Amino acid sequence: MRPTVKSPPGRTLPARRPSRSSRPTRTTRTGRGGGQPRQREEQIACPHFSSVTPSDWACEGRPETLDRRFAEPELDGAPARPYVMTGMAMKGRVCLVTGGTSGVGRSIAAGCARAGAAVVIVSSDQTRGDEAARVMRELTGNPQIEALQADLSVMDSVRSLADAFKKRYGELHVLSLNAATLTLDRRVTPDGFESIFATNYLSHFALTNLLLDTLRRSASSRVIAVSGLPGSLIRVRLDMADLMLKNGFSPLKATARAALAKVLFILELARRTEGTGVSANTFHPGLVRSGLPRSLPWFLRLPARIAMSFFAAESDTGVFLATSPEVAGMTGRFFVGRKPAAFRAAYDVADAASRLWEASARLVG
Ligand SMILES: NC(=O)c1ccc[n+]([C@@H]2O[C@H](COP(=O)([O-])OP(=O)(O)OC[C@H]3O[C@@H](n4cnc5c(N)ncnc54)[C@H](OP(=O)(O)O)[C@@H]3O)[C@@H](O)[C@H]2O)c1
């Protein structure tokens, strides 16, 4: 059953113009040929919380769009709305979100901020991170959003990020791992790692381990990692002898392997943290508008951007996993569309997860 969330009494709402969808009446066009719109006084059915009314800012949390990257679908005729946890349900909680400037990570960071959490987003560029944090503060009305800089393809930078975070925050309740890069050719990082493997997976393995003591101390706490569809990932082969894809590199292969590595890492993390109050889950984010086409050549970038304009602005499952009390205590699961899905491969998944953990620990030292 979904939780019922109401704004606490006396809560100060952010000052902003009401969005179209938050007006107390909703205009619905009825009858053939459009005709005159008919005013319909009603309690708009919030897809997430049955008792939320149109005046609840968070359910109707669709502020005026300040930035196209944050454009959200109109309420009328919109497809399923993304999960929204609100009512300051996460007040006092701290979330660290890699990839928080764009796509899936941005959506999760905003979801946590709407729920009242303090949010730290990670960007490879401080100016871009600060700008994303500023826009997110305005959109969510939550002042507790800041950006930390780290180049996640470089392990020293990952270590500095963990140190900087620990200096500023004593607790960590949600660690959301989304940062990802896409390169068309094989690139090698200063540490000698293949760039997609290092950024999308290895950095997250290292960061999580560096922050595990903080996560344990803050329990109950969550680690969530974006991956892909389980049906596709079970067919991917992770060659332990060639993790850096020295042989037969392709961007798709590298991306799929890094996504599979993340899944195996999460499964092993869940096993290792069982009973500690730290949960670890992975998920398919759905089709979410994203910045990934930016690294494609223009003739691929254009069609990719057009296709993406039909994707959702938010990752429903990502926000759900980061914020919902419904998943408290659930660990080691692969979520698709808010529900745990099976991940059964032809090989021994637990054994592969354990071997990958050992190999990764050796790589990052
Ligand atoms: N979007 C989808 O529909 C979809 C579907 C299935 C799976 N996924 C998976 O979700 C993950 C995220 O994809 P996305 O669509 O959200 O991509 P995106 O919009 O391009 O976001 C990537 C994020 O990673 C950050 N990043 C990239 N390189 C970095 C580095 N070296 N150091 C620090 N941060 C770095 C970027 O931040 P800065 O540029 O600010 O550094 C950006 O915030 C990918 O693994 C993708 O395969 C996405």
The ligand as an SDF file (V2000), in Angstrom:
LIG
                    3D

 48 52  0  0  0  0  0  0  0  0999 V2000
   18.8550    7.5890  -19.5180 N   0  0  0  0  0  0  0  0  0  0  0  0
   18.3330    6.3940  -19.7080 C   0  0  0  0  0  0  0  0  0  0  0  0
   17.2490    6.2290  -20.2930 O   0  0  0  0  0  0  0  0  0  0  0  0
   19.0340    5.1720  -19.1920 C   0  0  0  0  0  0  0  0  0  0  0  0
   18.4430    3.9190  -19.3890 C   0  0  0  0  0  0  0  0  0  0  0  0
   19.1040    2.7940  -18.8870 C   0  0  0  0  0  0  0  0  0  0  0  0
   20.2970    2.9270  -18.2180 C   0  0  0  0  0  0  0  0  0  0  0  0
   20.8440    4.1690  -18.0490 N   0  0  0  0  0  0  0  0  0  0  0  0
   22.1350    4.2650  -17.3710 C   0  0  0  0  0  0  0  0  0  0  0  0
   22.1060    5.2960  -16.4100 O   0  0  0  0  0  0  0  0  0  0  0  0
   23.4230    5.8200  -16.2470 C   0  0  0  0  0  0  0  0  0  0  0  0
   23.3470    7.3510  -16.2580 C   0  0  0  0  0  0  0  0  0  0  0  0
   22.8700    7.7330  -17.5110 O   0  0  0  0  0  0  0  0  0  0  0  0
   22.2010    9.1600  -17.7790 P   0  0  0  0  0  0  0  0  0  0  0  0
   21.2370    8.9000  -18.8610 O   0  0  0  0  0  0  0  0  0  0  0  0
   21.7340    9.7530  -16.4970 O   0  0  0  0  0  0  0  0  0  0  0  0
   23.4770    9.9680  -18.3330 O   0  0  0  0  0  0  0  0  0  0  0  0
   23.7970   11.5540  -18.3570 P   0  0  0  0  0  0  0  0  0  0  0  0
   22.5350   12.3420  -18.4360 O   0  0  0  0  0  0  0  0  0  0  0  0
   24.8130   11.7430  -19.4250 O   0  0  0  0  0  0  0  0  0  0  0  0
   24.4720   11.8140  -16.9470 O   0  0  0  0  0  0  0  0  0  0  0  0
   25.7720   11.3840  -16.6980 C   0  0  0  0  0  0  0  0  0  0  0  0
   26.2440   12.0270  -15.4180 C   0  0  0  0  0  0  0  0  0  0  0  0
   27.5270   11.4900  -15.1050 O   0  0  0  0  0  0  0  0  0  0  0  0
   28.3630   12.5570  -14.7330 C   0  0  0  0  0  0  0  0  0  0  0  0
   29.7460   12.2450  -15.1060 N   0  0  0  0  0  0  0  0  0  0  0  0
   30.1830   11.8230  -16.3180 C   0  0  0  0  0  0  0  0  0  0  0  0
   31.5260   11.6550  -16.2980 N   0  0  0  0  0  0  0  0  0  0  0  0
   31.9250   11.9930  -15.0380 C   0  0  0  0  0  0  0  0  0  0  0  0
   33.1840   12.0490  -14.3970 C   0  0  0  0  0  0  0  0  0  0  0  0
   34.3210   11.7010  -15.0240 N   0  0  0  0  0  0  0  0  0  0  0  0
   33.2350   12.4430  -13.1170 N   0  0  0  0  0  0  0  0  0  0  0  0
   32.1140   12.8000  -12.4560 C   0  0  0  0  0  0  0  0  0  0  0  0
   30.8810   12.7580  -13.0040 N   0  0  0  0  0  0  0  0  0  0  0  0
   30.7950   12.3750  -14.2850 C   0  0  0  0  0  0  0  0  0  0  0  0
   27.8630   13.7750  -15.4770 C   0  0  0  0  0  0  0  0  0  0  0  0
   28.1570   14.9190  -14.6960 O   0  0  0  0  0  0  0  0  0  0  0  0
   29.0910   16.1290  -15.2090 P   0  0  0  0  0  0  0  0  0  0  0  0
   28.9820   16.1450  -16.7020 O   0  0  0  0  0  0  0  0  0  0  0  0
   28.5070   17.3140  -14.5480 O   0  0  0  0  0  0  0  0  0  0  0  0
   30.4440   15.7620  -14.7330 O   0  0  0  0  0  0  0  0  0  0  0  0
   26.3660   13.5300  -15.5130 C   0  0  0  0  0  0  0  0  0  0  0  0
   25.7460   14.1010  -14.3990 O   0  0  0  0  0  0  0  0  0  0  0  0
   24.2600    5.2220  -17.3810 C   0  0  0  0  0  0  0  0  0  0  0  0
   25.0390    4.1770  -16.8560 O   0  0  0  0  0  0  0  0  0  0  0  0
   23.2400    4.6750  -18.3440 C   0  0  0  0  0  0  0  0  0  0  0  0
   23.7160    3.5570  -19.0570 O   0  0  0  0  0  0  0  0  0  0  0  0
   20.2470    5.3040  -18.5160 C   0  0  0  0  0  0  0  0  0  0  0  0
  1  2  1  0
  2  3  2  0
  2  4  1  0
  4  5  1  0
  4 48  2  0
  5  6  2  0
  6  7  1  0
  7  8  2  0
  8  9  1  0
  8 48  1  0
  9 10  1  0
  9 46  1  0
 10 11  1  0
 11 12  1  0
 11 44  1  0
 12 13  1  0
 13 14  1  0
 14 15  2  0
 14 16  1  0
 14 17  1  0
 17 18  1  0
 18 19  2  0
 18 20  1  0
 18 21  1  0
 21 22  1  0
 22 23  1  0
 23 24  1  0
 23 42  1  0
 24 25  1  0
 25 26  1  0
 25 36  1  0
 26 27  1  0
 26 35  1  0
 27 28  2  0
 28 29  1  0
 29 30  1  0
 29 35  2  0
 30 31  1  0
 30 32  2  0
 32 33  1  0
 33 34  2  0
 34 35  1  0
 36 37  1  0
 36 42  1  0
 37 38  1  0
 38 39  2  0
 38 40  1  0
 38 41  1  0
 42 43  1  0
 44 45  1  0
 44 46  1  0
 46 47  1  0
M  CHG  2   8   1  16  -1
M  END
$$$$
